[in-house]
Amino acid sequence: MEDFYKRARLVCLSIPKGKVATYGQIALLCGKPRNARQVGHGLNRGKLGEVPAHRVVNARGILSGAASFETLDMQRLLLEKEGVEVKWTEEGWQVDMGKYGWKNTMEEAEKLERKFKELGI
């Protein structure tokens, strides 16, 4: 599982400023498409080290990890500072995934895969 967290760290570090990625997207880029919960666990427990965790949201764009931050509004404030619009909905604070979701390219995915192989993870 340690290698998965190392991979997830690299993926999280690749999320562009002003964009968000989903737990599932990160798991998929790590080569483990069914491990979205493991991504959340790793972020929550600090197993990924220093990463821009504020850029990770659930599949509907909800800031579901907000309780893991220093304050409940920290994730929202960090996203807004990067120009990401966050709106209040019945489900909680939400990002428009069509506008702010990271649409990683095949080239980015292949670059990550090469990096994983280079690092032996």
Buried (B, 14 or more C-beta within 10 A) or exposed (E): EEBBBBBBBBBBEBBEEEBBBBBBBBBBBBBBEEBBEBBBBBBEEEBBEEBBBBBBBBEEBBBBBBEBBEEEBBBBEBBEEBEBEBEEEEEBBBBEBEEBBBEBEEEBBEBBBEBBEEEEB
